[in-house]
Structures are given as structure tokens and as C-alpha cells.
Amino acid sequence: MLKFKDYLLEGGPTTVISVDFTKADLKKPDTRLEANRNLAAVLAQDFVNPYAGWVKSGKVLRNYGLELPRAIFPDLKSGSEVFVVRPFGGAFGATLDGTVTSPNSDDNTEMYFYFTYKIDKHGFYQCTGLIAMEGEVGEIAGGEEEENKIERGDLDPRQRQ
């Protein structure tokens, strides 16, 4: 059996592809769509409390460089929260056209995390969450979706009403 170094020397030059991914640009609609799709996939289950959905959302958003603040949900039956989220660590330096940015400069574009939760008749929470830009929050908050009716199988006796 050949050692790895011998294998490389015997095979000749090997093509190496390097992908540098340091920051997801959530200003692009495609990236926001991907983040929202991942949020929908994670939140497509029942939760015991809204905090569990909040934590799962935070894990997804960390992949895009966003940190969610800690939250307290005052109404335990249903509610919606809107938080301003900013990417962790801004881009700074000089670009090829001579534009200089510093980490302290703000680009005046804010993103919002819209999170809703409500308790269903079985005692579990249905949570939804999405990332939106500044102008999109009014559209989202104003439009209410129809409630999805999910057929339940055998329930635990504690969940029957």
C-alpha cells in the first residue's frame, strides 16, 4: 500500500479547488430565500414551548452570521416578535474602486427576524420565522396565513381534551 505522499507523486499534478466562504450576503434575495427555507424546514415540527423554536432558529441563523438576542415571550398562548438582526462582523477594507469601509461604518440596511408562535389545541406550539429586509416587514406582519389543519394520530392521554 502506498503512502499518501507517494500516491500524489506517482499520480502527477492533482487539481485542488479552494472555496473561500467567509460571509453570507443576506442582502441578496436568493440568500435570504435559502435562509428562510432552512428556517421553515427546522420549524416544521411541534414544540413544547416557543423557546425551543427560538433556539432552533438561532442555530440556523448562525450559519449565516446572525446572532439572535435572548427573548422573553410574555404571552404564552400566541405572539409575534420582530427583532433587528445584524451580521456578525462587518466587511471592512478597501475595494478595487478605492472605496474604503471601516468596521464602524453602518451601511443603513437593516434585516429583521420575524418570529411567530401559537399554541394549538393539542398543547404544542407552532412556530414560524423568517428573515426580511426593511421594506418587507410590513407586508409580512400584515398578511395572516390560513391555519394549517394537521391530522393527528393517536395522542397521549394527557393531550386529549
Secondary structure by P-SEA (a helix, b strand, c coil): cccaaaaaaaacbbbbbbbbbcccccccaaaaaaaaaaaaaaaccccccaaaaaaaaaaaaaaaccccccccccccccbbbbbbbbccccccccccccccccccccccbbbbbbbbbbbccccbbbbbbbcccccaaaaaaaccccbbbbbbccccccccc
